Amino acid sequence: MEKRDYFKKELEFIKNSKIRNSCLTMIELLPDYFFEIPASSTGKYHPEFTLGNAGLVRHVKAAVRIGHELLMDPVIGDKYTSDEKDLMLMALILHDGLKSGLEHNRYTQVDHPTLIKNYIIKNKDKLELNDEEVKFIGKVIESHMGPWNKDYDGNPILPIPKTKYENFVHMCDYLASRKFLNVKFDNNNDIIG
């Protein structure tokens, strides 16, 4: 399967073609391991459907679907412009893009939000986004870990979500990582229902 095919349905949620095209470009630039590894290197921190081959892809799909569903609710979604919604969905698709580092490491890299933010900035000349949009995506991705923002020595290395956008992306990622969640997928790793 081509990288672009993994998130075909999720890309359809993004209405603005320049944001969708930019997201597709970044998906193509993600390392191959992203499409193969489980969401949790130890299996302790994510639900069963995110374990095994392509588990990280399924986790991301669940986070994006949660985000999409919430944004379709006018009580929640009407707080955001159409482009803000699209940028948050793009951020959710990419938020764990370098979860194991630029090169595949066995364990999750605690600074992976900063790694992917910097990777997007490094490749911004390939995107159809302006500087403000790139900055927006970087900020919501960098803070997506919420309170789990410390290195192994307990030092804060990532920002805590502060804006409604950062909180939204964190909330979707958080919900997609809850062990009680049971999202069903077909053989192509697409969400059923």
Buried (B, 14 or more C-beta within 10 A) or exposed (E): EEBEEBBEBBBEBBEBEBBBBBBBBBBEBBBEBBBBBBBBBEEEBBBEBBBEEBBBBBBBBBBBBBBBEBBEEEEEBEEBEEBBBBBBBBBBBBBBBBBBBEEBEEEBBBBBBBBBBBBBBEBBEEBBBEEEBBBBBBBBBBBBBBEEBEEEEEEEBBBEBEEEBBBBBBBBBBBBBEEEBEBEBEEEBBBEE
